[in-house]
Amino acid sequence: MTIEHKIREHLHHEAEKMDCPPAISKRIEQSYSKYLLRKRSQKPMKKRMIAGIVATAILIPTAAFAAPTLIDMLTRTPMTAEQIKTDKVGKATLEKLYRAFPETKSFEIIEASAVQGVQTSIILQEKGGGGKKITLHTNSATGEIEHIIQENWESREKPLTDLTDLELKSKVDHLISTLYGSIEAYEFTMEQMENPDQKTLMLNYAQKGSERPVYQVMVQDNTISVSVIGGETASSNSKVEGFFSTDGLPDYFADAYLNDEKLFSLLNMSPSELKQELAKGKSVVEIAAAKNVSKQQVIDVISKTQVDVQLEAEHNGEIPNNNLSYEQLLKEIEPKVLQVIEYKAEAPSNK
């Protein structure tokens, strides 16, 4: 059974248990009738492709693949670039993006909007237009980026769908791991959907033993669309306790520095894998060197995270503002970071 069929059956099963309010039912009927009138003259699509699009539309309500009826049901409030930069969810989303892809700091915010209490959306593009473009949809309640669309990040001469399966997976892996953390623990499948007009690939990343994907990806032409649709993502499960222990108790000072999503992504390791390596008597610096990652890279990643946390606490009034510049804060925290990443726990005895 294909993934589209599994998703369709699951959605039908869930729909049977839902009681839709009459007002919404009427709105859907009216919107769908208008949609049919607009589409009646177009040639019909294969049933399997329709199933895939319907599933994607429900799972990704604001994606380019979504049906107009579902998009129309969302009441969006436009926001200016300045408003999104000061909005709590918008600001946090941009900070995550900038840490993951520093080059996007120079991009322009060309569009932003919010569905009150539901979702905040931001679209950025290289200055001048026509170049790289990235769209982010963030859950307003959890702060998690649930959907990201990356467009025109590859050469137009060789679209993504012309790459080999291995090359394409590498591109998708990089996008997911850079934004969400290591995906080494996930199982992977790829399937070409039956779209006669344009080659469309669907990739699924699921936890081992699970049939429900955590990340579902659609690839068309030069666009990668990633949605978080289930399970625990690497970023939501990126904290462990006791990287080091003192007198049999977790060293929370070290934990505060090492529980860093960007560090795990840099080392391409899960939190538990890092903890296991540290338990062998290795330092973070030695573990990084084995992966061709320099000490300075490790220092930079952890220091920036800690400074960002400090600045946010100052902004929220949780701690006094020390009026130091960003560069001064980085320099001040570096010795503390070095203390943690150069530390070696006593290796267990082989006796």
Protein Blocks (a to p, Z undefined) as FASTA:
>chain_A
ZZklmmmmmmmmmmmmpccdfklmmmmmmmmmmmmmmmmmpccddfklmmmmmmmmmmmm
mbmkbcfklmmmpccddddfklmmmpmklmmmmmmmmmmmmmlmmpccfbdcddehiacc
dddddehihiacddddddfklopafbdcdehkacfklcfklpcfklmmmmmmmmmmmmno
pcklpccdddddddfkbccdddddddehiabdfbdcddehjaccdddfedjdfklmmcce
hkbacehiacfklmmmmmcfklmmmnopafklmmmmmmnopafklmmmmnopafklmmmm
mmmmmmmmmmmmmmnopaccehiafklmmmmmmmmmmmmmmpccddddfZZ
